[in-house]
Amino acid sequence: MKAERFAWWCVLVLVLGLPLAAVLTRSNPEAIELHGRMADTGGWMPGDLTAQVGQPLQLRLTSDDVVHSFAVGQSALPAIDVLPGQWTTTTLLFDQPGKYTFYCTRWCGPNHWRMRGTLEVTGTAAEMITPTTPLYVALNLDLDAPHPSDVVPSEKPSAARGAALGLKADRPVTPDRAQSPALRWQQLRSSSLTENLSDAQVWDLVALSWRSNTTSARLAEGQQLYAQNCAACHGETGRGDGVIAPALQKTLTLPGLALTGHETIAPSDFTDARHRLGASDAIFEGKIIRGGMGTGMPYWGPIFTSEQVQALVDYLWSFQFDQ
């Protein structure tokens, strides 16, 4: 009888204990559940979150389809893989109020870049940070106007060859961020300091100018940012031939049909000297921050810090100059 009663108690413990254990071991019930889906089927759900300065925000993340990755723009939080059918927990803590963007870092399709949500943080910061005005805004630049170059080099300019020319340090080599390489070349070409140099050598000096304006660390950071966020469209070599590029090319199928400004078009070719050497750091910076209106080019202003944008701009010039 005692053995039978003991067996019944064991069954009762199993029946009642397992659900209770599941409840007790479950993640914090106050954590917000965030589901990731490809942009075509909803993106992040929910897509809008709120938080308080200094108050931890707990998230439980999962994917409903393919592997995604969760990151918060302009923050030091590393990207977190979000796996199908599995839960991943993380805690966010903000010391500055504002509207942040969370996004997916895994290329999950042509509309991957649309996998973004907003996180509004309210409260008072211990120290307010004054946002800086982008250079293209301060200079009132037209980002959508073409910026062709009247002159192009016959071969890829080399910063190393420019340095080997041995010009004195007091000669102008550092470019203005609002100045294009083409304009820089024309200024140097018309200078008496370069009268004994060939056109190609003057282009090497331009390459040296742009290389002198950055560091190896910034170029390495820019290369990493490009590989993670840009290469899928623009290609590893910058020719606009990334794996997503074919899906972005728009073809007009009816006679007289014009683009409406809401279509995607082929990604830019960063190796095209005629269309790149007439632009400037400020133009590239603006394109990255604002995006290409009506082209499918994402806006990265809420994602990258100003330092990251500059690092990426520096790296983009490596498609024109041997740095």
N, C-alpha and C positions, 0 to 999 in steps of 0.2 A: 504493500500500500504506500509506504514511504517513497519507494522508487518511482511508483506511478505518479505520485503527487509532485515529486521533483521534476519528472519529465514534463508534466503540465506547466510547471513554473518556467522551465526552459523555453517551451514553446511561447508562453506569454511574453517572456522577455524579448524573444526574437521578433514577435509580431509588433510589440509596442516600441521596442528599443531601436530597431533599425530606422524607422521614420524619424524618431526623436534624435538619433545620432546624425541623421542627414540634416536636420534642422540646425542642430548645434554646430555642425562642422561647415555649414554653408557660409559663403562669403558674407561680408557685412551687408545686411538687408538694405542699408541706406545707400549702397553703391548704385550708381546709375548704369544700367545695361545699355551698351552701345553696339549696334549691329552694323557690320560693314557689308555692303552690296555693291556690285558694279554700278557705275553711274547710270547706265541705261535702265536699271531696275530699282533705283532709289537712292544710291549712295549711302551716306551715313544716316542711320536712323536711331535716335533723333538727330536732326541736323543743326539744332540750336541748343546750346547749353549755357548755364549761368554759374557763376562762382563768386566768392567774396575774397577780397584781399586778406591774406594771412590765414584763410580757412581751407583745410585740405578738401579736395574734390576727388572722391573715389570713383573709379570707373571699372566696369567689367566688360571686356570687349570680346566679340566673337565675329566670325565671318559666316554669312549665309550662303556663300558660293565658292569663291576662290581665295587664295592667300592675299591678304591685304597687309598694310602696315600703317600704324597710327603715329602721327607726329604733330607737334604744335609749332606753328610758325613763330620765328623770332624768339625762341626759347632754347635753353640748353638741354631740354629733355631729349634723350636719344629716341630714335624711332623704335617702335615696338611691333613685332610681327603679330598679326591677327590671323589665326588659323581657322579653317572651316571646322565647325563642330566642337571647338575647344574654347574654353574661357581663359582669358588673360586679364589679370588685375593690375592696376596702376593707380598711383595717387599723384595728383597735380597740386602744386602750391604756387600762388602768384603773389608777388610783392608790389606789383604795379597794376592799377586799374586800366581798363581799355577793352577793345574788341579784338580778340585773337582769332586766328584761323587754324583749325585742325584739318589735316589732310592725309591722304594716302601716299606713301612713297614707293609703292610697288606698281609697276606698269601692268595694269590688268586689262587694257584695251584702249582703243582710240580716244575714248572719253575719260580716260583715267584721271586727267587733271581736274575734271569736274567733281571728283570725290573730295569735296571740301565742306566744312561746316563752320559755324561761328560759335565762339565761346566768349560771352560778355562777362567781364570781371568788374564788379562794383566795389566801392569802398575808397578809403583814403590811403595813399602811399606815404611811407615815411619820408621819401625824397622824390619829388616830382621830376620827371625827365622831359625836357622840352624837345619835341620832335624837330628834326631838321628838314628844311625845304629841299626837295630834290633839285638838282642843278637844272634839269630840263624845264622845270616850272619857273625857277628863278630867272632863267634866260628867255622864257617864253618861246621855246623851240617848237617847231611843227614836226612832230615825230612821224607823221604820215606822209610828209612830202619826200620825194626821192632825193637822194644825196649822192649823185654820181660824181665820179672823179674825172677830171680832164686829162690827168696823167696817170699812167700805171707803170710799174717796173717791168722789165723784160724777164726777170727771174725773181724768185722769192728773196726779199732783202734779208740780210743777216746782221744781227746785233754784234756778233763776234767779229765779222769783217769791219763793221763800223768802228769798233773799239781798236782794232789793229791799225787804223789810220793814224792814231796817235794825236788827235787834236787836243789842244790845250784845255784844261778843265774849265777855264773861264769862258769858253765858247758856249753858246746856247745849245743845250742838248735835252733839257727837260721840257716836255710839251705841256701846253695848257690843256685841261680836260675838256674845254669847249672847242679846241682846235682839231681839225682833221689832219690825218697824215699827208693828204694831198696838198693842203695849204702849207703845212710844215715844209714839205719838199720844195715848194715854190719859193718860200722864204729863204731856205738854205741855198737853193740853186742861184738865186739872185745876189747872194752875199759874196763879197770879195774873198771871204775865207775859204770858199769852195771852188774858186775859179779854175784850179788845176785838177779838180776831181771830175770823174765821169758821172753821167746821170745815175748809173747803177751804184756808184760809190755814195752819192748823195742819198739814195734810197737806203743804203746801209746805215747812214747816219740817222735817218728817220727811225729805222728799226732800233738803233741804239738808244735814241731818245725815249721810245716807248718802253724799252727794257729797263732803262734807268729810272723809270717812274714806278717801278714795282719791285717786288722781292721774290726770291725763289719760293718762300713759304706761301706767299699770296698766289703765285702761279699754281702751286701744288693744290692749294685749297680750291682755286677756281676750276682746276681740272677735275677734282673730285665732285664738285657741285655740278659741273657739266655732264659728267658721266651718269650721275644719279638722276638728273632732272631734265636734261636737254638732248642727250645723245639718241634717245629712242625716236625722236622726230628729226633732228638735224644731222644725225649720223655721227659716228665716232671721229670721222675725219672732217666734220663740219660741212659736208657737201649737200646737206639737205636730204640725205638718202637713208635715214634711220628706218628701223623695222616698222614703225607706225606710219611713215610718210605715205605709202601708197593709199592708205585709208583716208588720208587728209586731202588728197588731190581731188579737186572738183572738176568735173567735165561737163560742159554745156551741151545738153542733148537736143535742144530745140533751137532752130534758127532764130537769131535775134534775142535769145534769152540772156539776160544780164544778171550778174551777181547782185544780191540784195544787201550785202554787208553782214549776213548772218551765217554764211557758209564758211567752211574751212578750206584753206588753200595750201599749196605745197610749201613746206618749211623753207626758210631762207637758206641760201648757200653762203656760208661764211668765208669760203675760199674765193668768191667772186670779187676780184680786186676792183673792177670798175664801179661796183655798187657799194663797196665797203670802205675804201680808202677816202671817200668823200664824206664819211660820217665821223663821229667823234665819240669820246668816252661818254659825254653827256647824252648823246643820241642812244647809244647802246644801253646806258643806265636807264633812260626813260622807257625804252622798249621792254626791258626786263621788269621794271616796276609796274608799268601801266598795262603791258601786254599789247598785242597787235589788234586794234579794234577791227572787228569784222573779218579776222583771218583765222581764228582758232588758236592763235598764240596766247597761252595763259598769262595772267597777270601774277607776278611773283612778289609784289610789294608787301603783302601781309605775311609772306613766308620767309623771305630772306632779310637779314639785318643789312644795314648800309655797308658794313664791312664785307659781308658775303657778296653783295651786289658788285662792289668794286673788284673783289677777287675774281668774280666771274667775268667781268668786263676785261680785266687784264688778260685772262686766259683766252678770251675770244680773239684777241689780237694775234695770238700765236698761229692762227690759221692764215694770217697775212705775213707775219714776220717770223723768221727763225730766231727764237729767243733762247 
